[in-house]
Amino acid sequence: MVDLVGTCPKDFFLEWIAEGDAAGDPYTGEEWGWYTRDSLALQAKPGDRFYVVAHGMLRGWAPVTRVHDGGDSFIICRRGDAVACTIDVPVPGFRGLRTRWWDREREKPFPDWKSAGLPVKHRPAPLFEGR
């Protein structure tokens, strides 16, 4: 088992969430991909976890369904069933991929993973019901 970790760029974070099947969203049946040039991606296998870091915090993970080898780039694929979680230490962003360096037992639920720690200008717009 190899759990990998990648950083979502700050200016892409909300767009990445909006793609679909984010933690807490209904399952759509779509398959999604994390594109990378880091060959470490080839170590991931179906059932492993792919964790995402953004804005200095661990945001959660999704189960890997497959890895596509494009030669000079790779796609870590996932479907729904993502889990929002974090750990109690800051996680600065980094380029490429890393293997998970913490024990899974340190992970805790992260219900406000979409907005915690984001500058106000980067927070998702609140949903308002019409009256």
N, C-alpha and C positions, 0 to 999 in steps of 0.2 A: 504494500500500500504506500502510495506517495501522494500526500496532500500538497498541492501547490498554492502559492499566493501571488497575486498580481495587484498592481496599483492602477486604479481608474483615475485618469487625469482630472483635476479639479474642474476644468472648464467643460468636461464631457459627462460629469457625474449625473446630472439630471436627465440628460438625453439617454444615458445608459439605463437608468431606471425606467424611463418611458418605453424602452424597446419592448418590454413585456416579460411576464413570468418572474417578476422580481419577488423577493421574499414577501409573503402575505398576499400576493395577487392570485387570482384564480388561475388554474392551469389552463393553458390555451391549446396544448398539443404541438406547439411550434418547437423547433430546435434552434438554439441560439449559440453563437460562437464568440470566443475571445481570441482575437487575432494577436499573434506574437511572432517575433523572429528568434525567440529564445528556444534552443533545441531541448531545454529541460522539459518542455511540454511533452516530448515523446515518452517520458517516464510515467505520465499519468495513464491510468487504465479506467475502464468503466467501473463505477462505484466509488472511486477515489473522490476526494473533495477538492473543489477549486474555490479558494477564499479570495475575497476582494477587500482591498484597503482603499479608502478615499478620505481626503481631508484629515489625514493623520490618525485615523481610527480604523480598526477592523470592523467591517460592516456585515459580514456573514459569508455563507458558502452555498454552493450548489453542487449536486452530484454530477460527476463527469459521465457523459454517455459514450464518448469516443474522442479520439484525437485525429485530426486530419493532417497528414504530412504533405505540404505543398512544395517541398524541396527547400526553398529559401525562407519559407514562413510556415507557421503551424496554426491550427485552429483547435482550441480546446472547446468541445461541444458540451452543451447542457440542455436540459429541458426544465420543466417546472420543479416544484418541491424544494426551492431554495429556502434556506434557514437564516434568519437574522440573528447574529450573535456578535459579541465583542469580547475583548479582554481588558483588564484593568490597567493597561499601560499604553501610552501613545505608540503608534506605529507610523513612523515617517514614511512618506512615499519613496519609491525606488523604481529604477528602470528594470525591465526584464521580469523574470520570475524567480521565486525562491521557494524552498521547501518550508513547510510549516515548522516553526521553531519553538512553539509552545505546546504544552500538553493539552489535549482536548478537554480535560477536566477543568481547565481554567476558563473555558468559554461560558458566557452567561447570555441569557436572552437580551435582545436589543430592540424593543418595540418601536423606538423613535429613530431607527437607523437611517431613514431617508433625510432627516433634518438635523440631528444632533451634531454639534460642532461645525456647522456650516455658517459662513458669514451670511448676514441677512440677505444680501443680493443673490445668493446662491440657493436659498431655501425654496422648496416647492410652494407654489401659490396655494393658499387655502381654498378649499371647496366651499362655495356658498350655495345654499338652496334658495331658489326664487320665492318671492312672497307675493 
